[in-house]
Amino acid sequence: MGRKLDLSGLTDDEAEHVLKVVQRDMKLRKKEEERLSEMKQELAEEGSRCSILSKQQRFNEHCCIRCCSPFTFLFNPRRQCLDCQYNVCKTCCTYSKRDRGWLCSACQKGRKPE
């Protein structure tokens, strides 16, 4: 960004093609920026919802903090997320082989890809 290119040697067709590529790039960047903004807002809303639920006495001992489904011994055991430390059900988490533990869906989204 900020560099100036000398495009005077291009034909009209080549200059038009370059312009279309730049416009397409700007459109894609704006779309990605909007997507990331929406994701950040979703994660913030999820965090505040979890904060409210966790303040309810012993809620998270009996129900998943993400989907509110009750834990059962055999069919839906609770698992603790490595990052947020909340208890989550098997539907709302994935196992991280690298970290050797469970990550809830919100924390998984919040992590940067490696």
C-alpha positions, 0 to 999 in steps of 0.5 A: 500500500502507498506505492505508486506504480507507473501504468503509463506503458499499459494498453487500455485493455491492460489498464482496464484489467488491472483496475478490475483486479484492484476493485475485486481485491478491495471488494474481497477485503471489505467482505473479509473485514465485515466477516471478522467484525461479525465474528468478533461481535458474536464472540463478545455476545457469547462471552457476556451470555456465559458470564451471566449464566455462570453467575447462576449458582451451580448452573454450569455444574449441571448444564452446558454453558454454550447450549444449556443442555443438561449433562448426563453421565453416559450420553452427554458427559461434561468436559472442561474447556482448556481456555475459558474453563467452563463445562461444555457438552460433547456437541459444543467442543472439540478435542485439541491433540496439540493441547491434549484437552477440550476446547469449546466452540467459542474458544476454538473460533477465537483462536488464531489458526496455526 
